[in-house]
Amino acid sequence: MPPRHLHKPGDTGTWIAPPPRHLRHSEVGHLNRLIFKSRRDANRVFRYVDRCNVPVPGRFQLCLDRKALAMSQNFSDRYGFKPAEPEITIREDAPEDLRFAVAQIAVNAGIGPSRIRDVVCTVLFVAPDRNNWSEYPNIWDEVRGLLEDCEWFKVYDIAERLHRSLHYQQADQFRDELNRFFREKGIGWELKEDEGIVFRGSAPFTAATINAVESLTATGRTNAASEIREALRDISRRPAPDRTGAIQHSIAALESVARDIANEPGLTLGRLVPRLDLPRPLDEAVEKLWGFASDRARHIREGQQLGDDEAELVVSVACAVSIFLVHRTLQVG
């Protein structure tokens, strides 16, 4: 029997009658009196409201959101227990655990196997198996098989597409669980709300890039901030990251800041270093950074390849020096 639509019995409040017949609800009193006998019943309500696009009154939506939040949190989340994060060892790969986790996290967020299959088949350009019609085990097994057999970078494409298909709390839950999986498994990627899956480096790298973009934007140096964003996009490219592009953009950001501070728009970073009044040996370090970028990223030689660690180091240092120059200028000013 399909679920009934929203009802409003008099002025006592609004309630919903979902598919399970044993779901108990209160037709008297306020919305916070709504009671679920099990987490599964509650999740059915949330999925029904999302799938059918039922207009939900504000007070009832608030009630649903609070219950969903409480029911979606694990013991470790509620009490703040977190395992030690391992070093990042995986980037250009999609281990078996990740291929399973992408589908399972989508289910946890309220998507059924049929909707997951639609997304997977769209990304892979594969026709769904018409002989599979039951959610479990047929369609679920089909989804698992498609994820297990596809190229590693397609798994990340599917995760992004699943995230974009969700809204509000479901999207937040999917993003939070996937990022937690990335951290706990040492996978060097991160799913962001507006940018999709991007490069995740060490803690200093993350802090340096975020602080650089914020500081440069706040002080009106939008071109330099844009260069840092481009560096992050280059290093996040799949299946092959553009490490040289990331280095070039990060050095361009530093050069832009240096030109602005020294008021010398026509000079290169190498010639600007003596005019920046940097303390020793920081001035020498910046010169060597400029030389390394010029030699390894701008003048590429056959057979010479940069690693993630080298690209991450240059981007981090360029961001850190940019922040230093901006903050020192603000203090002097």
C-alpha positions as CSV (number, residue, x, y, z in Angstrom):
1,M,0.0,0.0,0.0
2,P,1.6,3.3,-1.0
3,P,2.1,5.9,1.7
4,R,-0.5,8.5,2.2
5,H,0.3,12.2,1.7
6,L,0.8,14.7,4.5
7,H,-2.2,15.2,6.7
8,K,-3.2,17.9,9.1
9,P,-5.8,16.7,11.6
10,G,-7.3,19.9,12.7
11,D,-4.9,22.3,14.4
12,T,-3.0,19.6,16.3
13,G,0.0,19.5,14.0
14,T,1.2,17.8,10.9
15,W,2.1,14.2,10.6
16,I,3.0,11.7,7.9
17,A,1.9,8.1,7.3
18,P,4.7,6.2,5.6
19,P,4.5,2.6,4.2
20,P,5.1,0.6,7.4
21,R,1.8,-0.2,9.1
22,H,3.4,-0.6,12.5
23,L,4.8,2.9,12.4
24,R,3.4,4.8,15.4
25,H,2.6,8.5,15.3
26,S,0.7,10.9,17.3
27,E,-2.3,12.6,15.8
28,V,-2.5,14.8,18.9
29,G,-0.1,17.3,20.1
30,H,2.9,18.9,18.5
31,L,5.4,17.6,15.9
32,N,8.0,16.6,18.4
33,R,5.7,13.9,19.6
34,L,6.3,11.9,16.3
35,I,7.7,8.5,17.4
36,F,9.5,5.9,15.3
37,K,9.7,2.3,16.4
38,S,13.0,1.8,14.6
39,R,15.7,3.6,12.7
40,R,14.6,1.8,9.5
41,D,11.1,3.2,9.8
42,A,12.5,6.7,10.2
43,N,14.8,6.3,7.2
44,R,11.8,5.2,5.1
45,V,10.1,8.5,5.9
46,F,13.1,10.5,5.0
47,R,13.5,8.6,1.7
48,Y,9.8,9.0,0.9
49,V,9.8,12.7,1.4
50,D,13.0,13.1,-0.7
51,R,11.9,10.8,-3.5
52,C,8.4,12.0,-3.9
53,N,9.3,15.7,-3.4
54,V,6.4,16.0,-1.0
55,P,6.0,19.6,0.3
56,V,6.9,19.5,3.9
57,P,5.9,22.2,6.4
58,G,8.8,24.0,8.1
59,R,8.1,22.7,11.6
60,F,7.9,19.1,10.4
61,Q,11.0,19.5,8.3
62,L,12.8,20.7,11.4
63,C,11.5,17.6,13.2
64,L,12.7,15.3,10.5
65,D,16.1,17.0,10.4
66,R,16.7,16.6,14.1
67,K,15.7,12.9,14.1
68,A,17.8,12.2,11.0
69,L,20.8,13.8,12.6
70,A,20.5,11.9,15.9
71,M,19.8,8.6,14.1
72,S,22.7,9.0,11.6
73,Q,25.4,9.5,14.2
74,N,27.5,6.6,15.3
75,F,28.8,6.1,18.9
76,S,32.2,7.5,18.0
77,D,30.7,10.6,16.3
78,R,28.5,11.4,19.3
79,Y,31.4,11.1,21.8
80,G,34.2,12.5,19.6
81,F,36.4,9.3,19.3
82,K,38.6,9.3,16.2
83,P,41.3,6.8,15.1
84,A,44.7,8.1,14.3
85,E,44.9,9.1,10.7
86,P,47.4,7.0,8.7
87,E,49.8,8.6,6.2
88,I,48.5,9.1,2.7
89,T,49.5,6.2,0.6
90,I,46.7,6.0,-2.0
91,R,45.9,8.5,-4.8
92,E,45.9,7.0,-8.3
93,D,44.0,3.9,-7.3
94,A,40.6,2.8,-6.0
95,P,41.0,-0.1,-3.6
96,E,38.3,-2.8,-3.3
97,D,37.2,-1.3,0.1
98,L,36.5,2.1,-1.6
99,R,34.5,0.5,-4.4
100,F,32.3,-1.1,-1.8
101,A,32.2,2.0,0.4
102,V,30.9,4.3,-2.3
103,A,27.8,2.2,-2.8
104,Q,27.2,1.5,0.9
105,I,27.6,5.2,1.9
106,A,25.1,6.1,-0.8
107,V,22.7,3.6,0.8
108,N,23.4,5.0,4.2
109,A,22.4,8.4,2.9
110,G,19.1,7.1,1.7
111,I,19.6,6.2,-1.9
112,G,18.2,2.8,-3.0
113,P,20.1,0.4,-5.3
114,S,18.0,1.4,-8.4
115,R,19.0,5.1,-8.1
116,I,22.6,4.1,-7.5
117,R,22.5,1.9,-10.6
118,D,21.1,4.9,-12.6
119,V,24.1,7.0,-11.6
120,V,26.7,4.3,-12.2
121,C,25.3,3.4,-15.6
122,T,25.2,7.1,-16.6
123,V,28.9,7.6,-15.6
124,L,30.1,4.4,-17.3
125,F,27.8,4.6,-20.3
126,V,26.6,1.1,-19.6
127,A,23.0,-0.1,-20.1
128,P,21.4,-1.4,-16.9
129,D,20.5,-5.2,-16.9
130,R,16.8,-5.4,-17.7
131,N,16.7,-8.8,-16.0
132,N,17.5,-7.3,-12.7
133,W,14.4,-5.8,-11.1
134,S,14.6,-6.5,-7.4
135,E,16.5,-4.1,-5.2
136,Y,18.2,-6.9,-3.3
137,P,20.1,-8.9,-4.2
138,N,19.9,-8.4,-8.0
139,I,20.3,-4.7,-8.6
140,W,22.6,-4.3,-5.6
141,D,24.9,-7.1,-6.9
142,E,24.8,-5.4,-10.3
143,V,26.0,-2.1,-8.8
144,R,28.7,-3.9,-6.9
145,G,29.9,-5.6,-10.0
146,L,30.0,-2.4,-12.1
147,L,32.0,-0.6,-9.4
148,E,34.4,-3.5,-9.0
149,D,35.2,-3.7,-12.8
150,C,35.5,0.0,-13.8
151,E,38.7,2.1,-14.0
152,W,39.9,3.5,-10.7
153,F,39.2,7.1,-11.6
154,K,35.6,6.3,-12.6
155,V,34.9,5.3,-9.0
156,Y,35.7,8.9,-8.0
157,D,33.5,10.2,-10.8
158,I,30.7,8.0,-9.6
159,A,31.1,9.3,-6.0
160,E,30.9,12.9,-7.3
161,R,27.8,12.2,-9.3
162,L,26.1,10.5,-6.4
163,H,26.9,13.4,-4.2
164,R,25.5,15.9,-6.7
165,S,22.3,13.8,-6.9
166,L,21.6,14.4,-3.2
167,H,20.3,17.4,-1.4
168,Y,20.8,19.1,2.0
169,Q,21.2,16.6,4.8
170,Q,21.7,13.5,2.6
171,A,24.5,15.3,0.7
172,D,26.1,16.3,4.0
173,Q,25.9,12.8,5.3
174,F,27.4,11.3,2.1
175,R,30.2,13.8,2.0
176,D,31.1,13.4,5.7
177,E,31.1,9.6,5.6
178,L,33.2,9.4,2.4
179,N,35.7,11.9,3.7
180,R,36.0,10.0,6.9
181,F,36.7,6.8,4.9
182,F,39.4,8.7,2.9
183,R,41.1,9.8,6.1
184,E,40.9,6.4,7.8
185,K,42.2,4.5,4.8
186,G,45.0,6.9,3.9
187,I,43.4,8.0,0.6
188,G,44.7,11.4,-0.6
189,W,41.4,12.9,-1.8
190,E,38.6,14.9,-0.2
191,L,35.0,15.6,-1.3
192,K,34.1,19.2,-1.1
193,E,30.6,20.6,-1.4
194,D,31.1,22.9,-4.4
195,E,34.3,21.6,-5.9
196,G,33.9,17.8,-6.0
197,I,36.7,15.5,-5.1
198,V,40.0,17.4,-4.8
199,F,43.6,16.7,-3.8
200,R,44.1,16.1,-0.1
201,G,47.6,16.5,1.1
202,S,49.2,16.6,4.5
203,A,47.8,18.7,7.3
204,P,50.4,21.5,6.7
205,F,49.5,21.5,2.9
206,T,45.8,21.7,3.6
207,A,46.3,24.5,6.2
208,A,48.7,26.5,3.9
209,T,46.4,26.4,0.8
210,I,43.2,27.3,2.7
211,N,44.9,30.1,4.6
212,A,46.5,31.4,1.5
213,V,43.3,31.7,-0.5
214,E,41.5,33.3,2.5
215,S,44.3,35.8,3.2
216,L,44.8,36.8,-0.5
217,T,41.0,37.1,-1.1
218,A,40.6,39.2,2.1
219,T,43.3,41.6,1.0
220,G,42.0,42.0,-2.5
221,R,44.7,40.0,-4.3
222,T,42.2,37.9,-6.2
223,N,44.5,37.1,-9.1
224,A,47.0,35.4,-6.7
225,A,44.1,33.6,-4.9
226,S,42.9,32.4,-8.3
227,E,46.3,31.0,-9.1
228,I,46.3,29.0,-5.8
229,R,42.9,27.5,-6.8
230,E,44.2,26.6,-10.2
231,A,47.2,24.9,-8.5
232,L,44.7,22.8,-6.5
233,R,42.7,22.0,-9.6
234,D,45.8,20.9,-11.5
235,I,47.1,18.6,-8.7
236,S,43.6,17.2,-8.4
237,R,43.2,16.1,-12.0
238,R,42.3,12.5,-12.8
239,P,43.5,10.1,-13.9
240,A,46.9,12.0,-14.2
241,P,47.5,15.0,-12.0
242,D,49.2,18.0,-13.6
243,R,52.0,18.5,-11.0
244,T,54.0,20.9,-13.2
245,G,50.9,23.0,-13.7
246,A,50.3,23.1,-9.9
247,I,53.9,24.2,-9.3
248,Q,53.6,26.9,-12.0
249,H,50.4,28.3,-10.7
250,S,51.6,28.4,-7.0
251,I,54.8,30.2,-8.1
252,A,52.7,32.6,-10.2
253,A,50.6,33.3,-7.1
254,L,53.7,34.1,-5.1
255,E,55.1,36.2,-7.9
256,S,51.9,38.2,-8.1
257,V,52.0,39.0,-4.4
258,A,55.7,40.0,-4.6
259,R,55.0,42.3,-7.6
260,D,52.2,44.0,-5.7
261,I,54.2,44.5,-2.5
262,A,57.3,45.7,-4.3
263,N,55.3,47.7,-6.8
264,E,57.2,46.2,-9.7
265,P,54.7,44.7,-12.0
266,G,57.2,43.8,-14.7
267,L,59.8,41.8,-12.7
268,T,60.0,38.1,-12.3
269,L,60.1,36.5,-8.9
270,G,63.9,35.8,-9.1
271,R,64.6,39.6,-9.6
272,L,62.0,40.6,-7.0
273,V,63.5,38.6,-4.1
274,P,66.2,41.2,-3.2
275,R,63.4,43.9,-3.1
276,L,61.2,42.1,-0.7
277,D,63.5,42.6,2.3
278,L,63.1,39.0,3.4
279,P,65.1,37.9,6.4
280,R,68.0,35.6,5.8
281,P,68.0,32.7,5.0
282,L,64.4,33.0,3.8
283,D,65.5,35.1,0.9
284,E,67.8,32.4,-0.3
285,A,65.2,29.8,0.2
286,V,62.7,31.7,-2.0
287,E,65.4,32.1,-4.7
288,K,66.1,28.4,-4.6
289,L,62.4,27.7,-4.8
290,W,62.1,29.9,-7.9
291,G,65.1,28.1,-9.4
292,F,63.6,24.7,-8.7
293,A,60.3,25.7,-10.2
294,S,62.0,27.2,-13.3
295,D,64.2,24.1,-13.8
296,R,61.7,21.4,-13.1
297,A,58.3,22.8,-13.9
298,R,58.9,25.5,-16.5
299,H,61.7,24.0,-18.5
300,I,60.6,20.4,-18.6
301,R,63.1,17.8,-19.9
302,E,62.3,14.4,-21.4
303,G,62.0,11.6,-18.9
304,Q,61.9,14.1,-16.0
305,Q,58.8,13.6,-13.8
306,L,57.7,15.3,-10.6
307,G,56.1,13.4,-7.7
308,D,53.2,14.3,-5.5
309,D,55.5,15.1,-2.6
310,E,57.6,17.5,-4.6
311,A,54.5,19.3,-6.0
312,E,52.9,19.4,-2.5
313,L,56.2,20.9,-1.0
314,V,56.4,23.7,-3.6
315,V,52.8,24.6,-3.4
316,S,52.9,24.6,0.4
317,V,56.0,26.8,0.6
318,A,54.7,29.2,-2.0
319,C,51.5,29.6,0.0
320,A,53.3,30.0,3.3
321,V,55.6,32.7,1.9
322,S,52.6,34.5,0.3
323,I,50.8,34.5,3.6
324,F,54.0,35.8,5.4
325,L,54.4,38.7,2.9
326,V,50.7,39.7,3.1
327,H,50.6,39.6,6.9
328,R,53.9,41.5,7.2
329,T,52.5,44.2,4.9
330,L,49.4,44.5,7.0
331,Q,51.4,44.9,10.2
332,V,53.7,47.5,8.7
333,G,50.7,49.4,7.2
